[in-house]
């Protein structure tokens, strides 16, 4: 006579057990200063996150990748602006926390996260790269960053990349620590000799800084007022202002002087 009630009780307990097992426990909350693989975790102040995104001029057409994404705040802030954003984070709990935060805010379609080692990760598709890493980590990543498509925007919280000087640096108010954003645009590689209809350009390059000379027959004129911003180049030589776009081993654009306007095209003949 007790068999049925006992059976029902057993089934009830089994159901409760299954329910308890299927519930997802919230991920552990991070603690400022907790150890990570290469750095300790310190969150970027929200006011600086917004300034970093402003500096990078992120839009809905961008693909932002955050290296060492921590609790996901930069990725989520970018997603709120309509940007497709992805975080790379080594700590499993941080990834779970980030995914939960994105889901809570209904941003999982635009804010994604991967549990991965950033040194072994491919971030070549990024149009915007954000990071808050130690200087030595930045330097280890620098060759890979410089190999990104010219025009890729890079923003770092506080730490620089040594002799690759930022294109712009901004310090925000209402912020206690780690309050400076450094901004770079990955430059095209232009060093070498370039031949065009009027002669040759010989260019040397240190990141976005370029120097050189225009060689035309037996004449030589220094290049002045040079500017390289992503794949956009401009300089003056022998009284003519050249501006244009670099595409691999070709650059072309417009030229102007007091006497005339025209177009130019140059091909790299040696590096």
N, C-alpha and C positions, 0 to 999 in steps of 0.2 A: 504493500500500500504506500510505502514511502518512496518507492522507486521513481515514480513520475516527478514528484516535487524535487527529489535529489537531482534527477536528470535535468530538470529545468534550471535548477540552481547552478549546476555545472556548466550548462550552456551559457547562462547569463555571465558567469565569471569568465568563461573563455572569450565571450564577446567583448567584455570589458578589457581583458588583456590585449586582445587584438587592437582595439581602439587606442589603448595607451601606447602600443608599439608603433602605430601608424602616425600618431601625432608627432610633429617636428618640434623638437626642443629649440628654443631661441639660441642663436650662437652666442658665445661668451662676449661680454662687452670689453672692448680694448682699454688698456690703461696707457696713459701718456708715458713714454719712455720705455715701453716694453720692448724687449729684444726681438729683432728680426734676423733675416739671413745676412744682410750686409749693413743694415742701418737699424737704429731704434725708431719706433713709431712716434712721431709728433705730428698732430694734424695741422694742415694749413689753415690759418684763420679764414673764416668765410669771406671777410671783406677783401682779402688778398686773392682768394679764388676768383671772385668776380672781376677784380682788376686784371688778373692774368688772362681771363677770357676776353676782356675788353682789349687788352694789348694785342692779342692774337686775332682780334676781329672775327671771332667764330660766327659762322652762319649755318643755316640748315643744309647747306651744300658741303659742309666740311665733314671729315672723319677724324675725330680727336682720339688719340691714344695717350693714356696717363700711365707712366712708368712708375711702379710702386704705388698703386692706387689706394692703399690703406683702407679707410672706411668708405671709400667710394664717393666722397663729397664732390670732388672735381668733376668726375664723370657724370654724376647726377646733375650738378649745376649746369654742365654743358647740355645735357639732354633736355633740361627745362627750357633751354633756348632753341630747341628744335634740332640740335646737332646730334648726329649719330656718334656715340662715344663708347670707348672700350677701355677697361682698366686691366692692367697686368699686375698681379699681386702674388707673392710667394706664400703668404700665410693663409692657410685654408679657412680658418675662422673669420679672417677679415673678408675673404671672398664671400663667404656665406652671409656675413653681416651686410655687405654691400648689395648682394642680390636681394636680400630681404628688404632693404631700404628702397631699392628701385621698384620692387614689386608693390610695396606699400604705397608708393607715390604714382603707381601705374605708369612707370617709365621703362619697364623691362624690355620693351621693343626697341628702345633707343639707347639704353644704358646696359651694357653687358660687361661681364667680368670673367677673367680666366685665371686659374691657379697655375702659375708658371714662373720660371726663372727668367727675369728680363734679359739676361745675357744670352739666353738661348731662344729668345722670342723674335718673331719677325714683325717689325712695326713699319715696314717699308711702304705700306699703303696709307699711312697717316698724312693728312694735310696739316694737322696741328699736333704737336707733341708737348705734353706737360710733364714736369718732373719736380720732385722735392727730394733730392738725393745728396749725399756728401760729395765734396769736390773730387775726391779720388774716383768715385763711381762715375761722376760726370765725365772725367777724363778717359776712363776706360770705354765709355760709350761714345765718346766724341767722334772717332773715325766712322762709326756706323751712322751717326747722325749726319755727318758731313756728306755721306754717300747717299742721303735721301734726295728725292727729287728737288731741284732748285726751286725755291719759293716756299718750301715747307716752313711753317712758322713754329718756333720752339720757345717755350716759356719755362723758366726755372724759378722756383721759390728760393731766394737768398743766395744760393751758391752759383758761382760762375763756371766758365770753362777756360780759365787762365788767360792765355794770350789771344784766344778768340774773343774779342771784346764784344759786348752786347751792342745791338743796334739802338737799344733804348733800355733805360732802367727807371723804375718808378717805385717810390716808397709811399705807402698808404698811411693815412692818419687813422685814429681810432683802432690802433693795433699795438700790442705790447711786445711781441717777439716774432721774429721771422716775418718781416713786414715789407720786404723788397722783392719786386718781380723784375727779372732780367729777360729781355726779349731779343731773339735772333731770327733772321731769315736765312735759310740755308742758301749759300751763294753758288752760282754756276761755276764750273771749273774753266777758267779762261787763260791760264798761263800758257805761253807758247808764242809762236810766230803765226800771224794771220795775213794772208795775201788778199788784196782787193785791187780794184781797177787803178787806184792812184798810188799803189806801192805796197808796203807791208807795215803792219803793226807788230811790235815786239812787246809783249806784256809779261810782267811778273806779278805774282799774287800772294797775298797773305790774308786768307779768308775773304772778307768783303772789301779789303783794301787792295787797289791795283795801281801799278806804276808802269811806265814804259815809254816808248818813242815811236814816232811815225818815220819810216824810212822811205824816201822817194828819190830814186836815182842816187846822186851823191849827197843829197840833203837829208838832214835829220832834225826832227822837231820833238821836244818833249811833250808827253801827254800830261795835261793838267786838268784840274777840276773833275777828276774821275770818280765815278759812282757805280757800284755794283750792288744791286738789291734783288736777290733771287736770280731770275734769268734776265733781268732788265739792266742794261749797261748804258752808260753815258760818259763822254769825255770830250775834251777839247784838244786839238792838235793843229798847229799852223793856222790858227785863226778860224778853224771850222769846228762846229759843235756836232758831234756824232751821238746819236741815241738809237737804241735798238734792242733786239731780243736775241739771247743766246740759245741755240738749240744744238747741243752736242758740239760738233766741229764746224758749225756754221753760225754766223751772226749777221743780222741784217736790220736795216731801219732807215731813218731819215738823217740827212745832214743839212746844216744851215750855216750860212756866213752872211756878212753884210751885203754881199753881192748876189747870192743865189740860194735856192732851196733845191734839194734833190734826194736821191735814195742811194744807199750803199749796201754792199753785200761782201762779206769776207769769209774765207775758208781757212781753217787752221792747217798749216803744212808741217808743223813740228811742235812737240811739247817740251 
